[in-house]
Amino acid sequence: MSEPCDLTAVQARSLIGRKQLAPTELLESCIARIEAVDPAVNAMVARDYERARAAARKADDTVASGAPLPPLFGLPIGIKDLEDTGGLRTTYGSPLFRDHVPAKDERIVAAVREAGAIVLGKTNTPEFGAGANTRNAVYGATGNPFDPQRSCAGSSGGSAVALATGMVPLCTGSDTGGSLRNPASFCGIVGFRPTPGLVPSDKRGVGWSNLPVLGPMARTVADTCLMLGSIASDDPRDPLATTVHGATIRRAGDFYPPAEVDLSRLRVALTPDFGFAPTERAIAEAFAEKTGLFRHVFARAEETSPDCTGTDEAFEVLRALAFLSGHLEKVRNTPDQVGPNVRANVEEGLRYSAADVARAQTTQTTIYRRWQAFFQHHDVILTPSITVSPRSWRELYPTEIDGRPTRTYYHWLALAYAVTLPGHPAVSLPVGVDRHGMPFGLQIVGPRGGDALVLSVAAALEALLAGDPRTARPVPDIARLLAAPRLSDSPGFLGFD
């Protein structure tokens, strides 16, 4: 099935600029896809059709006038339901905010609107982004577009599903323990975790923490770069958006179009587990099979990893610290309105001492310096994006992997948070499917500040692998989703767990 909504963002924007596709036509195609497919997957949970249609009609007039068009002009976009949208319901997946309508957009939303994008709706997320299974007690579960009874991961799960099914060409997301990369992997799209501060946040509660970031999601690397160029910026409201007085550090042209890179000059490290992540055997085997098809194109490709000793412990403490900052009062005052993942992190945080926090921060710094030494001899690292193949969304999180118990409800995200801790950029690139027929994501990790390099390598690999069905981006069966039962009729659909 091919409709305007199936176009990439770059294709659609080009057609709009050449007056061969009207913004209203593209919008109506996206709305039709949402209405047809969303009952099967429950990705676009709050919709802003009336304002979107008004914006699209205005965009048609702007195109007709011959006025200059900004980079995302006329492109419908989904906004993750953790991000404030002025005048549009924003729940954060929490019953405490079931009827919350912010007065104004937060910075990333304002940025995409300024770049010409048309906000079409909000995409589903777990409560306050806690956990990588997109389900909550407000909107219910979101199903995987390749099998709605399986998890789409998270916390940007609704965004990933909306993209995979053609509801919108672009979506926002955020990432602490892999929330841009994990759902991208499970749903066969691209999710990019930028260097902290590259995409400024005016909302992050612990402003100096490098763990949470905002970032772009799309179906292709070029689309991801197009969006990144519109949301990357200098901004004094974010203490991590370091700047030099009187100079512009972050520019749109640094990312789109992605620069060409010669893969044959790259020194590449390959690891299925960073030496500690509980990677499912089948995922490790899929990683070896996939990379075995193309590793010969690099100057050097070797199985090795930076020393990640202490990553689990440091991430657990620093993550809990952020949850204490944001959610302690909710757990204390309205415990019946807070889900198990948030409660677990707050309770864990209360057990830690100042000495524990100091030790975690010291360990994080030690790991960071090990990574810098490692990247003196390697240009990028390749890993699986996530440790397991998609399981049922009824499983709140994997309590075991290959028979071994997991440490925490987010331990199965270790391949992602191994990269979060030292603050390096990483992208999840879809590379075919695994042995279960579910999308397989390849994580590409770059050096400190190497955002443009990571995206260039991803673009080169995307082009190289597109012609082989074993490695090309998988596409969900829309006809099958049209015939699927409503996900909301599934037992256990609505709730925290």
Summary of the structure (lengths in Angstrom):
residues: 497
radius of gyration: 20.9
end to end distance: 35.2
largest distance: 63.3
contacts: 1899
relative contact order: 0.14
helix: 41%
strand: 15%
